[in-house]
Amino acid sequence: MTKVIVLTGGKTPEYTISLISAREVIRHFPKEYQPIPMVIAKNGSYLNLTSKKTFLLKTKNLNPDNQQEVIFPGAKKINWSNLSKAGKMVFIAIHGPFGEDGRIQSLLEILELAYTGSGPLASGLGMNKLLFRKIMIAEGIAIPKFVTYYPGENQEKVFDRLSLPLFVKPHNQGSSIGISLVKKKPQLALAIKRAQQLSKIVLIDEMVQGREVSCGVIGNQKLQALPVAEIIPSKTFFDYQAKYSPQGAEEIIPARLNQTITKKVQKLAIGVHRVLGCRGFSRTDFIINQGQEPVVLETNTIPGLTPQSLLQKEAKSAGIGYTEMVAKIIKLAGK
């Protein structure tokens, strides 16, 4: 039986979400593989090797809003240099910085360990929203109208180029962390300050009016676009709480789109996956604007795998159960 390290936790604002994703992955692990839970400490300096039973028990009732480090009784501390002794393959269940941005992937390349998902470059491009958008512009793919704000710049330039309402966000985070909706000019300064707590570079988008949808892709050379999901947030927009609360949003799969728009969204999701050089799986988010054209918001190279996450729901709509999805992701792993 092949031992697969399930790597989770770590130095990310999405620490708890990562643990919840890892729990669901381990609960649905294919029988031909043995999951080895490995939790990175919040300071990133070492790993906790624990048992499957202990990991599932300690993560059973995690609250997504609680970012406190989880203590695993009896866990064995492992140095990074000894990671390869636990298994020869890694399932990465980490979202956000230090897990989804290419740094973990680069380390695993050095350790010569096979791992799930995209490589260092695609991961970095997917997480860095500014570089991601420059690539979309070069490819002629529609994105929101935006400006980049750097520390010390005059904030009035924003209103010279964009119209309210605006979304203000860090350029290198996921799960809508640090994002603010600005409806009035005086709100901008506080929104920028909030985003700068996570990233010096801030992206400010003009709000695209329309319907929010998402489309997952599974595969390496041969790519499968999953059914499109339509997202109807219970609040103004699909923020962190809406993404991870059972009542945070209504999700309709397949989305209420005509066949032409559905195929366009799926084709774009595959196109973005390819142009970034993604591997294994990804999920791209869109707004269908009032002209009925898809506008790309971002691509997640390690989309959420929690019970509330979209990828597994889209896969289910395509007839792919959670365990089968995990098996596919493992089989597509590389190094």
Secondary structure, 3 states (H helix, E strand, C coil): CEEEEEEEECCCCCHHHHHHHHHHHHHCCCCCEEEEEEEECCCCCCEEECCHHHHHHHCCCCCCCCCCCCCCCCCEEECHHHHHHCCCEEEECCCCCCCCCCHHHHHHHHCCCEECCCCHHHHHHHHCHHHHHHHHHHCCCCCCCEEEECCCCCCHHHHHHCCCCEEEEECCCCCCCCCEEECCHHHHHHHHHHHHCCCCCEEEEECCCEEEEEEEEEECCCEEECCCEEEEECCCCCCHHHHHCCCCEEEECCCCCCHHHHHHHHHHHHHHHHHHCCCEEEEEEEEEECCCCEEEEEEECCCCCCCCCHHHHHHHHCCCCHHHHHHHHHHCCEC
